Amino acid sequence: MVAPAFEYVAADSYDEAVRLLADGGDEAKILAGGQSLMPMLNLRLVRPELLIDINMADDRQPSVTGGLLRLPALTRHRVLLEHDLVRRGCPLLAEAAWHVGNVRVRNRGTVGGSLAHADPTSEIGSCALATGAQVVVRGPDGDRTVPASELFVSYWTTALAPSEIITDVLIPVRRPRQGWSFQEMVRRTSDFAIVAVAALVELDERAATIAGTRVALAGVADRVTLADPELLAGLAGCALTGGTGDEAANAVAARIADRLEPPDDVYASARYRRRLARVLTARALREAYARAAGAPA
């Protein structure tokens, strides 16, 4: 199919884009990488009267300040794979980016666009939750910062106001005794995730035991989901090595999976998704622990 007719404007700045978005109201849409919007236009699932291209609004590169990795919203997925600051500061995100779509999507898709799209199977969204990221958004009243844990509302719905645009993503830089893992199951390469798991494990300063853990899942609800910290509390003080470590990881993963209420659809049943969540979470916890401890993952 062919996209419906629309007016096109290229914004030179975020402020101009916000003004155009506010003037256009519900009939205006933002175009960044276009990897989600353009297929929806061609299928006529959306019919905006105005398309606001923000690709000329920002040419900044990733940077690190005060222990935070700052990703401009227009950072392409391929930059996550290639940029040294991203690979060192947030290796979880660099690893997850390999699972995003295909090479064409990674060349054009953007970090801010992925988060704003709020796909419940989003690799970038699950990493934002696992790392405790924040997004900086700009609207008619200026900038505000929104924790990733408060950004996602439901299917393709965020807490952004109609005239707000994501400008930056702020991610705490990886600490020395912190390990990571990203696990995903897809039917075919480049498909949307059936289930994906992003995990961070941080060890005590002077021992190979766990001080803290964060786990986020995709494909199991109407949004990317952060596992309840209470379900992970049992790992505190544990070392995920040997039979006892495997049992601890499996037990926590089972508790997380049992709490889920994933959907049934043409790709997988809810029961299968719970099983995947249990298996992938246990696997991610073990790999993240191994990386934190300095062992081969």
C-alpha positions as CSV (number, residue, x, y, z in Angstrom):
1,M,0.0,0.0,0.0
2,V,0.9,3.6,-0.4
3,A,1.0,6.1,2.5
4,P,-1.8,8.7,2.7
5,A,-1.0,12.3,1.7
6,F,0.5,14.5,4.4
7,E,2.4,17.7,4.8
8,Y,6.2,17.4,5.5
9,V,8.3,19.8,7.5
10,A,12.0,19.5,8.5
11,A,12.6,21.1,11.9
12,D,16.0,22.6,12.5
13,S,15.8,22.3,16.3
14,Y,13.8,20.6,19.0
15,D,12.2,23.9,20.0
16,E,10.9,24.3,16.5
17,A,9.7,20.6,16.5
18,V,7.8,21.2,19.7
19,R,6.2,24.3,18.4
20,L,5.1,22.5,15.2
21,L,3.9,19.5,17.2
22,A,1.8,21.7,19.5
23,D,0.3,23.6,16.6
24,G,-0.5,20.4,14.7
25,G,-2.2,18.7,17.7
26,D,-3.4,15.1,17.2
27,E,-2.8,15.3,13.4
28,A,1.0,15.8,13.8
29,K,3.7,13.0,14.1
30,I,7.4,13.1,14.7
31,L,9.7,11.4,12.2
32,A,13.1,10.3,13.4
33,G,14.4,7.0,12.1
34,G,11.0,6.1,10.6
35,Q,11.5,2.3,11.2
36,S,8.2,2.0,13.0
37,L,6.3,5.0,11.6
38,M,6.8,4.4,7.9
39,P,5.5,0.9,7.8
40,M,2.5,2.1,9.8
41,L,2.0,4.9,7.3
42,N,2.2,2.5,4.4
43,L,-0.4,0.2,6.0
44,R,-2.5,3.2,6.8
45,L,-2.6,2.4,10.5
46,V,-1.8,6.0,11.2
47,R,-3.0,9.0,9.0
48,P,-1.2,12.2,10.2
49,E,-1.8,15.4,8.3
50,L,1.7,16.7,9.3
51,L,5.0,14.8,9.5
52,I,7.8,16.7,11.5
53,D,11.2,15.4,10.6
54,I,13.7,16.0,13.5
55,N,16.8,14.5,11.9
56,M,18.4,17.9,11.4
57,A,17.6,19.0,15.0
58,D,20.5,17.4,16.7
59,D,24.0,16.1,15.6
60,R,25.5,15.4,19.1
61,Q,27.4,12.2,19.9
62,P,27.2,10.1,23.1
63,S,29.1,11.6,26.0
64,V,29.8,10.8,29.7
65,T,29.4,13.4,32.5
66,G,29.1,12.8,36.2
67,G,28.8,9.1,35.9
68,L,26.0,9.3,33.4
69,L,26.1,8.1,29.8
70,R,24.2,10.7,27.7
71,L,22.7,9.4,24.5
72,P,21.1,12.0,22.3
73,A,17.7,10.8,21.2
74,L,18.8,10.6,17.6
75,T,21.5,8.2,18.3
76,R,21.2,5.3,15.8
77,H,21.2,1.8,17.0
78,R,24.4,1.0,15.0
79,V,26.2,3.7,17.1
80,L,25.3,1.6,20.2
81,L,27.3,-1.2,18.6
82,E,30.3,0.9,17.5
83,H,30.8,3.8,19.9
84,D,33.5,3.1,22.5
85,L,31.7,5.2,25.2
86,V,28.6,3.1,24.9
87,R,30.4,-0.3,24.8
88,R,32.3,0.6,28.0
89,G,29.7,2.6,29.8
90,C,26.7,0.4,29.0
91,P,27.7,-2.9,27.5
92,L,24.2,-4.3,28.1
93,L,22.8,-1.8,25.7
94,A,25.5,-2.5,23.1
95,E,24.8,-6.2,23.4
96,A,21.0,-5.8,23.1
97,A,21.4,-3.6,20.0
98,W,22.5,-6.6,18.0
99,H,19.0,-8.0,18.4
100,V,17.2,-4.9,17.1
101,G,15.6,-5.7,13.7
102,N,18.1,-6.1,10.9
103,V,21.0,-4.1,9.6
104,R,18.7,-1.6,7.8
105,V,16.7,-1.0,11.0
106,R,19.9,-0.6,13.0
107,N,21.3,1.9,10.5
108,R,18.2,4.2,10.7
109,G,16.4,3.5,13.9
110,T,17.0,5.8,16.9
111,V,17.2,5.3,20.7
112,G,14.6,8.1,21.4
113,G,12.3,6.8,18.7
114,S,12.4,3.3,20.1
115,L,11.5,4.5,23.6
116,A,8.8,6.8,22.4
117,H,7.2,4.0,20.3
118,A,6.9,1.9,23.5
119,D,6.7,-1.5,21.8
120,P,6.2,-4.1,24.6
121,T,8.9,-6.3,22.9
122,S,11.5,-3.5,22.8
123,E,15.1,-4.5,23.5
124,I,16.0,-0.8,24.1
125,G,13.1,-0.3,26.4
126,S,14.0,-3.4,28.5
127,C,17.6,-2.2,28.8
128,A,16.4,1.3,29.9
129,L,14.5,-0.3,32.7
130,A,17.3,-2.7,33.8
131,T,19.8,0.1,33.9
132,G,17.6,2.6,35.7
133,A,17.8,5.1,32.8
134,Q,16.0,8.4,32.6
135,V,14.8,10.3,29.6
136,V,14.9,14.1,29.1
137,V,11.9,15.4,27.3
138,R,11.2,18.8,25.9
139,G,7.7,20.4,25.6
140,P,6.2,23.9,25.4
141,D,7.1,24.5,29.1
142,G,10.7,23.4,28.8
143,D,12.6,20.3,29.7
144,R,11.8,17.6,32.3
145,T,13.3,14.3,33.3
146,V,11.2,11.1,33.4
147,P,12.5,7.8,34.9
148,A,12.2,4.9,32.4
149,S,10.2,3.1,35.0
150,E,7.5,5.8,34.7
151,L,7.7,6.2,30.9
152,F,5.9,3.2,29.6
153,V,2.1,3.1,30.2
154,S,0.6,0.4,27.9
155,Y,0.8,-0.9,24.3
156,W,2.6,1.8,22.3
157,T,1.7,4.4,24.9
158,T,4.0,6.5,27.1
159,A,3.7,9.2,29.8
160,L,4.8,11.9,27.4
161,A,2.4,14.8,26.9
162,P,1.1,15.2,23.3
163,S,3.6,18.1,22.5
164,E,6.7,16.6,24.2
165,I,9.7,15.1,22.4
166,I,12.5,12.9,23.9
167,T,15.8,14.7,23.5
168,D,18.2,12.6,25.6
169,V,18.6,9.3,27.4
170,L,20.6,9.2,30.6
171,I,22.1,5.9,31.7
172,P,24.2,5.3,34.8
173,V,27.7,4.2,33.7
174,R,28.6,0.5,34.5
175,R,30.4,0.1,37.8
176,P,33.5,-2.1,38.1
177,R,31.8,-5.1,39.8
178,Q,28.7,-5.1,37.7
179,G,27.9,-7.7,35.2
180,W,25.2,-7.8,32.4
181,S,23.3,-10.1,30.2
182,F,20.8,-9.9,27.4
183,Q,18.8,-13.0,26.4
184,E,16.1,-13.1,23.7
185,M,14.0,-15.7,21.9
186,V,12.7,-15.0,18.4
187,R,11.1,-17.2,15.8
188,R,13.4,-15.9,13.1
189,T,16.3,-13.5,13.0
190,S,15.1,-9.9,13.0
191,D,11.6,-10.9,14.3
192,F,10.0,-9.2,17.3
193,A,11.0,-10.8,20.5
194,I,8.7,-13.5,21.9
195,V,10.5,-13.0,25.3
196,A,13.6,-11.0,26.1
197,V,15.4,-10.5,29.4
198,A,17.9,-7.8,30.4
199,A,19.8,-8.3,33.7
200,L,22.4,-6.5,35.7
201,V,24.1,-8.1,38.7
202,E,26.4,-6.1,41.1
203,L,28.7,-7.8,43.5
204,D,29.8,-6.7,47.0
205,E,33.0,-4.7,47.1
206,R,35.2,-7.3,48.7
207,A,33.4,-10.6,48.1
208,A,32.0,-12.6,45.1
209,T,28.5,-12.4,46.5
210,I,25.6,-10.4,45.1
211,A,24.8,-6.9,46.4
212,G,22.1,-6.0,43.9
213,T,20.2,-7.2,40.9
214,R,17.9,-5.7,38.3
215,V,15.9,-7.7,35.7
216,A,13.6,-6.3,33.0
217,L,11.5,-8.4,30.6
218,A,10.0,-7.7,27.2
219,G,7.2,-9.6,25.4
220,V,5.4,-10.6,28.6
221,A,2.9,-7.8,29.2
222,D,1.4,-4.7,27.6
223,R,4.8,-2.9,28.2
224,V,8.3,-3.7,29.0
225,T,8.4,-4.8,32.6
226,L,10.8,-4.4,35.6
227,A,10.9,-7.5,37.9
228,D,9.7,-6.8,41.4
229,P,12.8,-6.1,43.6
230,E,11.3,-8.3,46.3
231,L,11.5,-11.3,44.0
232,L,15.2,-10.7,43.5
233,A,16.0,-10.0,47.2
234,G,16.7,-13.7,47.8
235,L,19.9,-13.4,45.7
236,A,21.5,-10.9,48.1
237,G,24.6,-12.5,49.6
238,C,24.6,-15.4,47.1
239,A,27.3,-16.6,44.8
240,L,25.8,-18.0,41.6
241,T,28.4,-20.8,41.2
242,G,28.0,-24.5,41.4
243,G,24.8,-26.4,42.1
244,T,23.6,-24.1,44.9
245,G,24.1,-21.1,42.7
246,D,22.1,-22.7,39.8
247,E,19.3,-23.5,42.3
248,A,19.1,-20.0,43.5
249,A,19.0,-18.5,40.0
250,N,16.4,-21.0,39.0
251,A,14.2,-20.3,42.0
252,V,14.2,-16.6,41.5
253,A,13.5,-17.0,37.8
254,A,10.6,-19.2,38.6
255,R,9.1,-16.7,41.1
256,I,9.4,-13.9,38.5
257,A,7.8,-16.0,35.8
258,D,4.9,-17.1,38.1
259,R,4.0,-13.5,38.6
260,L,3.7,-12.7,34.9
261,E,0.4,-12.6,33.0
262,P,1.6,-12.7,29.4
263,P,-0.7,-12.6,26.4
264,D,-1.7,-15.4,24.2
265,D,-1.3,-14.6,20.5
266,V,-0.4,-16.2,17.2
267,Y,3.3,-16.3,18.1
268,A,3.2,-18.0,21.5
269,S,0.9,-19.0,24.3
270,A,1.0,-17.4,27.7
271,R,2.2,-20.7,29.1
272,Y,5.1,-20.8,26.6
273,R,6.0,-17.2,27.4
274,R,6.2,-18.0,31.1
275,R,8.4,-20.9,30.5
276,L,10.7,-18.8,28.3
277,A,10.8,-16.1,30.9
278,R,11.9,-18.6,33.5
279,V,14.6,-20.1,31.4
280,L,16.0,-16.9,30.0
281,T,15.9,-15.1,33.3
282,A,17.9,-17.9,35.0
283,R,20.3,-17.9,32.1
284,A,20.7,-14.1,32.2
285,L,21.3,-14.1,36.0
286,R,24.1,-16.7,35.7
287,E,25.8,-14.9,32.8
288,A,25.6,-11.5,34.5
289,Y,27.0,-12.9,37.7
290,A,29.9,-14.6,35.8
291,R,30.7,-11.3,34.1
292,A,30.6,-9.4,37.4
293,A,32.9,-12.0,38.9
294,G,35.3,-11.7,36.0
295,A,34.8,-15.3,34.9
296,P,34.2,-16.2,31.2
297,A,30.5,-15.6,30.4
